[in-house]
Amino acid sequence: MTTVGFIGTGGMGSRMARNVLESGFRLVVNDVDRQRCRPLEDEGATYAASAATVAESTDVVLSMLPTSEAVQEVAVGDGGLLDASSGGRIWIDFSSIDKKSVLDLDSRLGPAGWRMIDASVNGVEEEAAAGTLRTWASGDQDLIEAHHELLDAMSQSVVYMGELGNAKLVKTANAMLSGIMHMSMMEVYTWVTAAGMSEDDFESFIRSSRNFSPALERVMKIMLSHEFKLRKSWMAKDIGFGLDVAQDMGIPVPFSALTHEMFTIARANGVDHYEATGVAWEAYALLAGSDRFPPTKGVPLGG
């Protein structure tokens, strides 16, 4: 039986790790906050005190971490993967970081025998719990195929994205596209309702438009419910990666830049604690006047 390590058992990671455990893999967990590991330990996982200890007792290590700094610390910090004296030396990282960082870490871990799979997921906590995340994976295709059963335990689909780092690239691209979509939907909503259109007619308009899609439908339903999940927003960070890469390449991304500014406005005004639809709602309420918007209700994750 394959033994899997999972580092980072926060909102997404804990749900992904539980699906790994429930799929029959042995599980070893680690997090900077031991309390986040306790529920998984109660269900049969083993706790390890450091990333190196996780690696030494497992065949493959997974990680889902909040920042580039956290990923660096897990990989090459004190007690990190690089310090492991044994173990399978295969690392699948799901964290939202940039491609450049992935390639740098691979070059530092490779000489010690580590092989890295770069993975990213499209989805939220509820989908992580249900095991229906859409996963992108990049790197050695044979290595990815060898771990397909593990990836399938957390995923509705697994799509190969080519060379190492590309999974992070498409994660950033998806954030850019999603952010633009949310803000553009809110802008149109703000404009047509200010001009006198009812929300019912707005919904009919969107559904009858050739622009209609499952993604737009999801955003519209959340928007018109006026109830937004309370969760930490990573949109500004993720879109920011795209702006940094665009700057390095000299590629213009004006819509992404403006969208990033909108999410930054929300953060600066303390209203970025919702899912993306709620952040977009609050941003336009700030710009257009909150009296134009029906009252909102923040609902807990899973509520």
Secondary structure, 3 states (H helix, E strand, C coil): CCEEEEECCCHHHHHHHHHHHHCCCEEEEECCCHHHCHHHHHCCCEECCCHHHHHHCCCEEEECCCCHHHHHHHHHCCCCHHHCCCCCCEEEECCCCCHHHHHHHHHHHHHHCCEEEEEEEECCHHHHHHCCEEEEEECCHHHHHHCHHHHHCCEEEEEECCCCCHHHHHHHHHHHHHHHHHHHHHHHHHHHHHCCCCHHHHHHHHHHCCCCCHHHHHHHHHHHHCEEEECCCCHHHHHHHHHHHHHHHCCCCHHHHHHHHHHHHHHHCCCCCECHHHHHHHHHHHHHCHHHCCCCEEECCCC
